[in-house]
Amino acid sequence: MTWRIWFALLCLWSFELAAVPAESTVGELLAERLALMRDVAAYKWHHDLPIEDLEREQRVLDNAVLSGLQYRLHADTTRQFFSLQITAAKAIQQHWHTRWQRGENAPDSPDLNHAVRPQLLLLGEYIVEQWAKDNGGDPEALAQRLGQVEGMPVALALAIAQAAASPRSYPDVARQVLDSGILRVGTTGDYAPFSLSADGDYRGSDIELARWLADQLRVSVVFVQTSWPTLMADHQRNRFDIALSGITETADRAQLARFSVPYYQDGKMALGRCEHSAQFNSLADIDQPEIRVIVNPGGTNQRFVNQHIKQATVRVFPDNRTIFDELVAARADIMITDHIEAQLQAARHPTLCVLNTGYLSTHRKAILMQADASLEALINKPLAIALREGLVRHWIDAALGVAY
């Protein structure tokens, strides 16, 4: 499966979901999901569509596997559990089609794509989450609950209950990556030259590094959309195995995650209009009441501004892609950002310049990882090869060239 197909699945999978209702069991959630097969069957009946759709079934399975990995569920376990659900879903749909073929009137159905399938997707996520929490619960009670769904074959109800009762989990992250064949990479998609996204297509030096790492490990890469404000929360929810987006190694982040060996040294610089080149040579020059500082939220830029800018007016601007237009349009005077980004934006916008000659602070970029020694060893080995052979520097230079 190509990474673009995986990305399409992640667009569905990565939406924030409400918590599973505390009173819901796996059996209740499964029964609710399978009961919706009557609506699915009715829509297909009225639109002369076949019950079986192998391409969609594969997407459902792939999506379920990705959801399961968030809870360290073994890919084969999840795939078997959801394969049985798909078989049951088709059997239930066939039950209803048979009744309607015999002369019963098929009811009207909500729109399959816009009404029913979003419910099915949400319930699928709930099922995985609850399954990971209670290991399926009591198999007998689960089978009994599923048997109450009209059209459910008894043998399938028993098989699903048995599969739910015996999930397997990965012992560590490295084994999960290698056995599942999937490396989940969190990235913001808004920080050139490291990571940019457009129409579901990721590019940039860190994207090239992620793909190269996956190739070295002989696995597929799945890009998981994150953001600077939610980066560490997404990390703690185990939404990705590693994160690559020009991420700065900080003490706060290191308390919650591990970092790879660093792959780039950088520092904070002041970016502004060239007409001010002689005006801002230090933080003291910038931190004045009449100066307007603009900053993107959630990352080290905002942390630096919060620590060092006390008198200037600070405006938090949410879009890291268009924030530089605020400088060009003179709606802000200064943005403090990484030198590499300041250089790039100065090259893109003739009226913008890097205003100071020395770093305001220095830092290192590295791969953020789940706190697992096995994963750290797995990632650092090929990363060392990429650094030794100059590949990382080559990808950065190439991305800068395209961005310019």
DRENDO-1510 file (C-alpha; in Angstrom, 1 decimal, always signed):
<recs>
REC; n; res; u; v; w
REC; 1; MET; +0.0; +0.0; +0.0 .
REC; 2; THR; +1.4; +3.4; -0.9 .
REC; 3; TRP; +2.0; +6.1; +1.6 .
REC; 4; ARG; -0.6; +8.3; -0.1 .
REC; 5; ILE; -3.3; +5.7; +0.6 .
REC; 6; TRP; -2.1; +5.5; +4.2 .
REC; 7; PHE; -2.4; +9.3; +4.4 .
REC; 8; ALA; -5.9; +9.2; +3.2 .
REC; 9; LEU; -6.7; +6.7; +5.9 .
REC; 10; LEU; -5.0; +8.9; +8.5 .
REC; 11; CYS; -7.1; +11.9; +7.5 .
REC; 12; LEU; -10.0; +9.9; +8.8 .
REC; 13; TRP; -8.2; +8.3; +11.7 .
REC; 14; SER; -6.5; +11.4; +13.1 .
REC; 15; PHE; -9.6; +13.4; +14.0 .
REC; 16; GLU; -10.0; +14.0; +17.7 .
REC; 17; LEU; -12.6; +11.7; +19.1 .
REC; 18; ALA; -14.8; +12.0; +22.1 .
REC; 19; ALA; -14.2; +9.5; +24.9 .
REC; 20; VAL; -16.0; +6.2; +24.9 .
REC; 21; PRO; -19.1; +6.4; +27.1 .
REC; 22; ALA; -18.2; +4.9; +30.4 .
REC; 23; GLU; -21.2; +2.5; +30.4 .
REC; 24; SER; -20.4; +1.1; +26.9 .
REC; 25; THR; -19.0; -2.4; +26.6 .
REC; 26; VAL; -17.3; -3.8; +23.6 .
REC; 27; GLY; -20.4; -6.0; +23.0 .
REC; 28; GLU; -22.7; -3.0; +23.1 .
REC; 29; LEU; -20.5; -1.0; +20.7 .
REC; 30; LEU; -20.2; -3.9; +18.3 .
REC; 31; ALA; -24.0; -4.5; +18.4 .
REC; 32; GLU; -24.7; -0.8; +17.7 .
REC; 33; ARG; -22.3; -0.9; +14.8 .
REC; 34; LEU; -23.7; -4.1; +13.3 .
REC; 35; ALA; -27.3; -2.9; +13.8 .
REC; 36; LEU; -26.4; -0.1; +11.3 .
REC; 37; MET; -26.0; -2.7; +8.6 .
REC; 38; ARG; -29.8; -2.5; +8.1 .
REC; 39; ASP; -29.3; +1.1; +6.9 .
REC; 40; VAL; -26.3; +0.1; +4.8 .
REC; 41; ALA; -28.3; -2.7; +3.2 .
REC; 42; ALA; -31.2; -0.4; +2.5 .
REC; 43; TYR; -29.0; +2.2; +0.8 .
REC; 44; LYS; -27.4; -0.4; -1.3 .
REC; 45; TRP; -30.8; -1.9; -2.2 .
REC; 46; HIS; -32.2; +1.4; -3.3 .
REC; 47; HIS; -29.1; +2.3; -5.3 .
REC; 48; ASP; -28.5; -1.2; -6.8 .
REC; 49; LEU; -25.1; -1.5; -5.2 .
REC; 50; PRO; -23.4; -4.9; -4.4 .
REC; 51; ILE; -23.1; -5.9; -0.8 .
REC; 52; GLU; -19.5; -6.8; -1.1 .
REC; 53; ASP; -16.9; -4.0; -1.7 .
REC; 54; LEU; -13.5; -5.5; -1.3 .
REC; 55; GLU; -11.6; -2.2; -1.7 .
REC; 56; ARG; -13.6; -0.5; +1.1 .
REC; 57; GLU; -13.2; -3.6; +3.2 .
REC; 58; GLN; -9.5; -3.4; +2.9 .
REC; 59; ARG; -9.6; +0.3; +3.9 .
REC; 60; VAL; -11.6; -0.6; +7.0 .
REC; 61; LEU; -9.1; -3.2; +8.0 .
REC; 62; ASP; -6.1; -0.9; +7.4 .
REC; 63; ASN; -7.8; +1.8; +9.4 .
REC; 64; ALA; -8.5; -0.6; +12.2 .
REC; 65; VAL; -4.9; -1.7; +12.3 .
REC; 66; LEU; -3.8; +1.9; +12.6 .
REC; 67; SER; -6.2; +2.5; +15.4 .
REC; 68; GLY; -5.0; -0.6; +17.2 .
REC; 69; LEU; -1.4; +0.5; +17.1 .
REC; 70; GLN; -2.2; +3.5; +19.2 .
REC; 71; TYR; -2.9; +1.0; +22.0 .
REC; 72; ARG; -0.1; -1.4; +21.0 .
REC; 73; LEU; -2.5; -4.0; +19.7 .
REC; 74; HIS; -0.9; -6.6; +17.5 .
REC; 75; ALA; -1.8; -5.9; +13.8 .
REC; 76; ASP; -2.8; -9.5; +13.1 .
REC; 77; THR; -5.0; -9.6; +16.2 .
REC; 78; THR; -6.8; -6.4; +15.1 .
REC; 79; ARG; -7.1; -7.6; +11.5 .
REC; 80; GLN; -8.6; -10.9; +12.5 .
REC; 81; PHE; -11.1; -9.2; +14.9 .
REC; 82; PHE; -12.3; -6.7; +12.3 .
REC; 83; SER; -12.3; -9.3; +9.5 .
REC; 84; LEU; -14.9; -11.2; +11.4 .
REC; 85; GLN; -16.9; -8.1; +11.9 .
REC; 86; ILE; -16.8; -7.4; +8.2 .
REC; 87; THR; -18.0; -11.0; +7.5 .
REC; 88; ALA; -20.8; -10.5; +10.0 .
REC; 89; ALA; -21.8; -7.1; +8.4 .
REC; 90; LYS; -22.1; -8.7; +5.0 .
REC; 91; ALA; -24.2; -11.6; +6.4 .
REC; 92; ILE; -26.6; -9.1; +8.1 .
REC; 93; GLN; -26.9; -7.1; +4.9 .
REC; 94; GLN; -27.6; -10.2; +3.0 .
REC; 95; HIS; -30.3; -11.1; +5.5 .
REC; 96; TRP; -32.1; -7.9; +4.9 .
REC; 97; HIS; -31.7; -8.1; +1.1 .
REC; 98; THR; -33.2; -11.6; +1.2 .
REC; 99; ARG; -36.3; -10.3; +3.2 .
REC; 100; TRP; -36.8; -7.5; +0.7 .
REC; 101; GLN; -36.4; -9.8; -2.3 .
REC; 102; ARG; -39.3; -11.8; -0.8 .
REC; 103; GLY; -41.6; -8.9; -1.0 .
REC; 104; GLU; -41.1; -6.8; +2.2 .
REC; 105; ASN; -40.7; -3.1; +1.6 .
REC; 106; ALA; -37.2; -1.8; +2.1 .
REC; 107; PRO; -37.1; +1.3; +4.4 .
REC; 108; ASP; -35.7; +4.6; +3.4 .
REC; 109; SER; -32.0; +4.9; +4.3 .
REC; 110; PRO; -29.8; +7.9; +5.4 .
REC; 111; ASP; -27.1; +8.8; +3.0 .
REC; 112; LEU; -24.4; +6.1; +3.2 .
REC; 113; ASN; -21.4; +8.3; +2.7 .
REC; 114; HIS; -22.4; +11.3; +4.7 .
REC; 115; ALA; -24.6; +9.9; +7.4 .
REC; 116; VAL; -24.0; +6.2; +8.0 .
REC; 117; ARG; -20.3; +5.7; +7.4 .
REC; 118; PRO; -19.2; +8.5; +9.7 .
REC; 119; GLN; -21.1; +6.7; +12.5 .
REC; 120; LEU; -19.5; +3.4; +11.5 .
REC; 121; LEU; -16.0; +5.0; +11.6 .
REC; 122; LEU; -16.6; +6.6; +15.0 .
REC; 123; LEU; -18.0; +3.3; +16.5 .
REC; 124; GLY; -15.0; +1.5; +15.0 .
REC; 125; GLU; -12.6; +3.8; +16.9 .
REC; 126; TYR; -14.7; +3.4; +20.1 .
REC; 127; ILE; -14.6; -0.4; +19.7 .
REC; 128; VAL; -10.8; -0.5; +19.4 .
REC; 129; GLU; -10.3; +1.8; +22.4 .
REC; 130; GLN; -12.7; -0.1; +24.7 .
REC; 131; TRP; -11.3; -3.4; +23.4 .
REC; 132; ALA; -7.8; -2.3; +24.5 .
REC; 133; LYS; -9.1; -1.3; +27.9 .
REC; 134; ASP; -11.1; -4.5; +28.9 .
REC; 135; ASN; -9.7; -7.1; +26.5 .
REC; 136; GLY; -13.2; -7.8; +25.2 .
REC; 137; GLY; -14.8; -8.6; +28.4 .
REC; 138; ASP; -16.8; -11.8; +29.0 .
REC; 139; PRO; -17.0; -13.8; +25.7 .
REC; 140; GLU; -20.3; -15.4; +26.6 .
REC; 141; ALA; -22.0; -12.1; +27.4 .
REC; 142; LEU; -20.5; -10.6; +24.2 .
REC; 143; ALA; -21.8; -13.4; +22.0 .
REC; 144; GLN; -25.2; -13.2; +23.6 .
REC; 145; ARG; -25.3; -9.5; +23.0 .
REC; 146; LEU; -24.3; -9.9; +19.3 .
REC; 147; GLY; -26.9; -12.6; +18.9 .
REC; 148; GLN; -29.6; -10.0; +19.5 .
REC; 149; VAL; -28.7; -8.2; +16.3 .
REC; 150; GLU; -31.2; -9.3; +13.6 .
REC; 151; GLY; -29.5; -11.3; +10.9 .
REC; 152; MET; -26.4; -12.1; +12.9 .
REC; 153; PRO; -25.3; -15.8; +12.4 .
REC; 154; VAL; -24.7; -17.6; +15.7 .
REC; 155; ALA; -21.4; -19.0; +14.6 .
REC; 156; LEU; -20.1; -15.5; +13.7 .
REC; 157; ALA; -21.2; -14.1; +17.0 .
REC; 158; LEU; -19.3; -16.8; +18.9 .
REC; 159; ALA; -16.2; -16.3; +16.6 .
REC; 160; ILE; -16.2; -12.5; +17.2 .
REC; 161; ALA; -16.6; -13.0; +21.0 .
REC; 162; GLN; -13.6; -15.4; +21.0 .
REC; 163; ALA; -11.4; -13.1; +18.9 .
REC; 164; ALA; -12.3; -10.2; +21.2 .
REC; 165; ALA; -11.3; -12.2; +24.3 .
REC; 166; SER; -7.7; -12.9; +23.1 .
REC; 167; PRO; -6.0; -9.8; +21.9 .
REC; 168; ARG; -2.2; -9.7; +21.7 .
REC; 169; SER; +0.0; -6.7; +22.3 .
REC; 170; TYR; +3.5; -5.8; +21.2 .
REC; 171; PRO; +6.2; -6.1; +23.9 .
REC; 172; ASP; +8.0; -2.9; +22.7 .
REC; 173; VAL; +7.8; -0.2; +20.0 .
REC; 174; ALA; +10.6; -1.6; +17.8 .
REC; 175; ARG; +8.8; -5.0; +17.6 .
REC; 176; GLN; +5.6; -3.2; +16.8 .
REC; 177; VAL; +7.2; -1.3; +13.9 .
REC; 178; LEU; +8.9; -4.3; +12.4 .
REC; 179; ASP; +6.1; -6.8; +12.9 .
REC; 180; SER; +3.3; -4.5; +11.7 .
REC; 181; GLY; +5.4; -3.1; +8.9 .
REC; 182; ILE; +4.3; +0.4; +9.7 .
REC; 183; LEU; +6.3; +3.4; +11.0 .
REC; 184; ARG; +3.9; +6.1; +12.2 .
REC; 185; VAL; +5.6; +9.6; +11.8 .
REC; 186; GLY; +4.0; +12.7; +13.3 .
REC; 187; THR; +4.6; +15.9; +11.4 .
REC; 188; THR; +3.2; +19.4; +11.3 .
REC; 189; GLY; +3.4; +20.0; +7.6 .
REC; 190; ASP; +3.9; +23.8; +8.1 .
REC; 191; TYR; +7.6; +24.2; +8.7 .
REC; 192; ALA; +9.8; +24.6; +5.6 .
REC; 193; PRO; +12.2; +23.3; +4.7 .
REC; 194; PHE; +11.6; +20.4; +7.1 .
REC; 195; SER; +7.9; +19.5; +6.6 .
REC; 196; LEU; +5.2; +21.0; +4.3 .
REC; 197; SER; +1.9; +19.5; +3.3 .
REC; 198; ALA; -0.4; +20.4; +0.4 .
REC; 199; ASP; -3.4; +18.3; -0.8 .
REC; 200; GLY; -2.4; +15.3; +1.3 .
REC; 201; ASP; +1.2; +15.4; -0.1 .
REC; 202; TYR; +4.0; +15.8; +2.3 .
REC; 203; ARG; +7.4; +17.1; +1.3 .
REC; 204; GLY; +10.5; +18.5; +2.9 .
REC; 205; SER; +13.9; +17.3; +4.2 .
REC; 206; ASP; +12.4; +15.6; +7.3 .
REC; 207; ILE; +9.8; +13.9; +5.1 .
REC; 208; GLU; +12.7; +12.5; +2.9 .
REC; 209; LEU; +14.5; +11.4; +6.1 .
REC; 210; ALA; +11.3; +9.6; +7.3 .
REC; 211; ARG; +10.9; +7.8; +4.0 .
REC; 212; TRP; +14.5; +6.8; +4.0 .
REC; 213; LEU; +14.3; +5.5; +7.6 .
REC; 214; ALA; +11.2; +3.4; +6.6 .
REC; 215; ASP; +13.0; +2.0; +3.6 .
REC; 216; GLN; +16.0; +1.0; +5.7 .
REC; 217; LEU; +13.7; -0.7; +8.2 .
REC; 218; ARG; +11.7; -2.3; +5.3 .
REC; 219; VAL; +8.4; -0.9; +6.5 .
REC; 220; SER; +5.8; +1.5; +5.2 .
REC; 221; VAL; +5.7; +5.1; +6.5 .
REC; 222; VAL; +2.4; +6.6; +7.7 .
REC; 223; PHE; +2.4; +10.4; +8.2 .
REC; 224; VAL; +0.2; +11.5; +11.1 .
REC; 225; GLN; -0.9; +15.1; +11.1 .
REC; 226; THR; +0.0; +16.9; +14.3 .
REC; 227; SER; +0.6; +20.6; +15.3 .
REC; 228; TRP; +3.0; +22.5; +17.4 .
REC; 229; PRO; +0.4; +23.2; +20.2 .
REC; 230; THR; -0.6; +19.5; +20.2 .
REC; 231; LEU; +2.7; +17.8; +19.5 .
REC; 232; MET; +3.4; +16.5; +23.0 .
REC; 233; ALA; -0.2; +15.7; +23.8 .
REC; 234; ASP; -0.3; +13.6; +20.5 .
REC; 235; HIS; +2.9; +12.0; +21.5 .
REC; 236; GLN; +1.5; +11.1; +25.0 .
REC; 237; ARG; -1.6; +9.6; +23.3 .
REC; 238; ASN; +0.8; +7.4; +21.2 .
REC; 239; ARG; -0.6; +8.7; +18.0 .
REC; 240; PHE; +2.8; +8.2; +16.4 .
REC; 241; ASP; +6.1; +6.3; +16.9 .
REC; 242; ILE; +8.4; +9.1; +16.0 .
REC; 243; ALA; +7.9; +12.8; +15.0 .
REC; 244; LEU; +9.9; +14.6; +12.4 .
REC; 245; SER; +9.2; +18.3; +11.7 .
REC; 246; GLY; +12.3; +20.3; +12.4 .
REC; 247; ILE; +11.6; +19.6; +16.1 .
REC; 248; THR; +14.0; +21.3; +18.7 .
REC; 249; GLU; +15.3; +19.2; +21.5 .
REC; 250; THR; +14.2; +20.8; +24.8 .
REC; 251; ALA; +14.4; +19.7; +28.4 .
REC; 252; ASP; +10.6; +19.8; +28.8 .
REC; 253; ARG; +10.1; +17.6; +25.8 .
REC; 254; ALA; +12.9; +15.2; +26.9 .
REC; 255; GLN; +11.0; +14.6; +30.2 .
REC; 256; LEU; +8.2; +13.0; +28.2 .
REC; 257; ALA; +10.0; +11.6; +25.2 .
REC; 258; ARG; +13.3; +10.4; +23.9 .
REC; 259; PHE; +15.3; +12.2; +21.2 .
REC; 260; SER; +17.6; +10.7; +18.5 .
REC; 261; VAL; +21.1; +11.8; +18.0 .
REC; 262; PRO; +20.8; +15.4; +16.7 .
REC; 263; TYR; +20.9; +15.9; +13.0 .
REC; 264; TYR; +20.9; +19.7; +12.7 .
REC; 265; GLN; +22.3; +22.6; +14.8 .
REC; 266; ASP; +20.4; +25.9; +14.6 .
REC; 267; GLY; +19.6; +29.0; +16.6 .
REC; 268; LYS; +17.0; +31.7; +17.0 .
REC; 269; MET; +17.2; +34.9; +14.8 .
REC; 270; ALA; +15.1; +38.0; +14.3 .
REC; 271; LEU; +13.3; +38.3; +11.0 .
REC; 272; GLY; +11.8; +41.6; +9.9 .
REC; 273; ARG; +11.6; +44.1; +7.1 .
REC; 274; CYS; +14.9; +45.1; +5.6 .
REC; 275; GLU; +14.3; +48.7; +6.3 .
REC; 276; HIS; +14.9; +47.9; +10.0 .
REC; 277; SER; +18.2; +46.1; +9.5 .
REC; 278; ALA; +20.2; +48.7; +11.5 .
REC; 279; GLN; +17.6; +48.9; +14.2 .
REC; 280; PHE; +17.4; +45.5; +15.8 .
REC; 281; ASN; +20.8; +44.0; +16.7 .
REC; 282; SER; +19.9; +42.6; +20.1 .
REC; 283; LEU; +17.1; +41.4; +22.3 .
REC; 284; ALA; +17.2; +44.7; +24.1 .
REC; 285; ASP; +16.5; +46.5; +20.8 .
REC; 286; ILE; +13.6; +44.2; +20.1 .
REC; 287; ASP; +12.0; +44.3; +23.5 .
REC; 288; GLN; +10.7; +47.8; +23.4 .
REC; 289; PRO; +7.0; +49.0; +24.0 .
REC; 290; GLU; +6.6; +50.3; +20.5 .
REC; 291; ILE; +7.7; +47.1; +18.8 .
REC; 292; ARG; +5.2; +44.5; +17.6 .
REC; 293; VAL; +6.4; +40.9; +17.8 .
REC; 294; ILE; +4.5; +38.1; +16.1 .
REC; 295; VAL; +4.9; +34.4; +17.0 .
REC; 296; ASN; +3.4; +31.1; +16.0 .
REC; 297; PRO; +1.9; +29.1; +18.9 .
REC; 298; GLY; +3.0; +26.0; +20.7 .
REC; 299; GLY; +6.6; +25.6; +19.8 .
REC; 300; THR; +10.0; +26.9; +20.8 .
REC; 301; ASN; +9.4; +30.2; +19.1 .
REC; 302; GLN; +6.6; +31.0; +21.5 .
REC; 303; ARG; +8.6; +29.6; +24.4 .
REC; 304; PHE; +11.5; +31.9; +23.6 .
REC; 305; VAL; +9.3; +35.0; +23.2 .
REC; 306; ASN; +7.5; +34.2; +26.5 .
REC; 307; GLN; +10.9; +34.0; +28.3 .
REC; 308; HIS; +12.6; +37.0; +26.8 .
REC; 309; ILE; +10.1; +39.5; +25.5 .
REC; 310; LYS; +8.5; +41.5; +28.4 .
REC; 311; GLN; +7.8; +45.0; +27.0 .
REC; 312; ALA; +7.1; +44.6; +23.3 .
REC; 313; THR; +3.6; +43.9; +22.1 .
REC; 314; VAL; +3.3; +40.2; +21.3 .
REC; 315; ARG; +0.7; +38.8; +19.0 .
REC; 316; VAL; +0.2; +35.0; +18.6 .
REC; 317; PHE; -0.7; +34.2; +15.0 .
REC; 318; PRO; -2.1; +30.7; +14.5 .
REC; 319; ASP; -1.0; +29.9; +10.9 .
REC; 320; ASN; +2.7; +29.2; +10.4 .
REC; 321; ARG; +2.3; +29.3; +6.7 .
REC; 322; THR; +1.0; +32.9; +6.4 .
REC; 323; ILE; +2.6; +34.5; +9.4 .
REC; 324; PHE; +5.4; +36.0; +7.4 .
REC; 325; ASP; +2.8; +37.9; +5.3 .
REC; 326; GLU; +2.1; +39.9; +8.5 .
REC; 327; LEU; +5.7; +41.1; +8.5 .
REC; 328; VAL; +5.6; +42.0; +4.8 .
REC; 329; ALA; +2.4; +43.9; +5.2 .
REC; 330; ALA; +3.8; +45.8; +8.2 .
REC; 331; ARG; +1.2; +44.5; +10.6 .
REC; 332; ALA; +4.1; +43.2; +12.7 .
REC; 333; ASP; +7.7; +44.2; +13.1 .
REC; 334; ILE; +9.6; +41.2; +14.3 .
REC; 335; MET; +9.3; +37.4; +14.3 .
REC; 336; ILE; +11.9; +35.4; +16.2 .
REC; 337; THR; +12.3; +32.0; +14.6 .
REC; 338; ASP; +15.0; +29.5; +13.7 .
REC; 339; HIS; +17.8; +30.8; +11.5 .
REC; 340; ILE; +17.1; +28.3; +8.8 .
REC; 341; GLU; +13.5; +29.4; +8.5 .
REC; 342; ALA; +14.5; +33.1; +8.7 .
REC; 343; GLN; +16.9; +32.6; +5.9 .
REC; 344; LEU; +14.3; +30.8; +3.8 .
REC; 345; GLN; +11.6; +33.4; +4.3 .
REC; 346; ALA; +14.1; +36.3; +3.6 .
REC; 347; ALA; +14.9; +34.6; +0.3 .
REC; 348; ARG; +11.2; +34.2; -0.5 .
REC; 349; HIS; +10.2; +37.8; +0.4 .
REC; 350; PRO; +12.5; +40.5; -1.0 .
REC; 351; THR; +11.4; +43.0; +1.7 .
REC; 352; LEU; +12.4; +40.7; +4.6 .
REC; 353; CYS; +15.8; +40.3; +6.1 .
REC; 354; VAL; +17.5; +38.4; +9.0 .
REC; 355; LEU; +18.1; +41.4; +11.3 .
REC; 356; ASN; +20.8; +40.3; +13.7 .
REC; 357; THR; +24.2; +38.8; +12.9 .
REC; 358; GLY; +24.5; +36.3; +15.8 .
REC; 359; TYR; +22.2; +33.7; +17.3 .
REC; 360; LEU; +19.9; +34.8; +20.1 .
REC; 361; SER; +20.1; +31.2; +21.3 .
REC; 362; THR; +21.3; +27.9; +20.0 .
REC; 363; HIS; +19.6; +24.5; +19.8 .
REC; 364; ARG; +19.6; +21.1; +18.1 .
REC; 365; LYS; +17.0; +19.4; +15.9 .
REC; 366; ALA; +16.4; +15.7; +16.5 .
REC; 367; ILE; +13.8; +13.0; +16.0 .
REC; 368; LEU; +11.3; +12.9; +18.8 .
REC; 369; MET; +10.4; +9.3; +19.8 .
REC; 370; GLN; +8.3; +7.3; +22.2 .
REC; 371; ALA; +10.2; +6.6; +25.4 .
REC; 372; ASP; +11.3; +3.1; +24.4 .
REC; 373; ALA; +15.0; +2.0; +24.3 .
REC; 374; SER; +14.2; -0.5; +21.6 .
REC; 375; LEU; +12.9; +2.2; +19.3 .
REC; 376; GLU; +15.8; +4.5; +20.1 .
REC; 377; ALA; +18.3; +1.9; +19.0 .
REC; 378; LEU; +16.2; +1.1; +15.9 .
REC; 379; ILE; +16.1; +4.7; +14.7 .
REC; 380; ASN; +19.6; +5.9; +15.7 .
REC; 381; LYS; +21.4; +3.2; +13.7 .
REC; 382; PRO; +20.1; +4.1; +10.2 .
REC; 383; LEU; +20.1; +7.8; +11.2 .
REC; 384; ALA; +23.9; +7.6; +12.0 .
REC; 385; ILE; +24.4; +6.2; +8.4 .
REC; 386; ALA; +22.4; +9.1; +6.9 .
REC; 387; LEU; +24.4; +11.6; +8.8 .
REC; 388; ARG; +27.7; +9.9; +8.0 .
REC; 389; GLU; +26.9; +9.8; +4.3 .
REC; 390; GLY; +25.7; +13.4; +4.2 .
REC; 391; LEU; +22.2; +12.5; +3.3 .
REC; 392; VAL; +20.5; +14.7; +5.9 .
REC; 393; ARG; +22.5; +17.8; +4.8 .
REC; 394; HIS; +21.7; +16.9; +1.1 .
REC; 395; TRP; +18.0; +16.7; +1.8 .
REC; 396; ILE; +18.0; +20.0; +3.7 .
REC; 397; ASP; +19.9; +21.8; +0.9 .
REC; 398; ALA; +17.6; +20.3; -1.7 .
REC; 399; ALA; +14.5; +21.4; +0.2 .
REC; 400; LEU; +15.9; +24.9; +0.7 .
REC; 401; GLY; +16.6; +25.0; -3.0 .
REC; 402; VAL; +13.0; +24.1; -3.9 .
REC; 403; ALA; +11.7; +26.5; -1.3 .
REC; 404; TYR; +13.8; +29.4; -2.6 .
</recs>
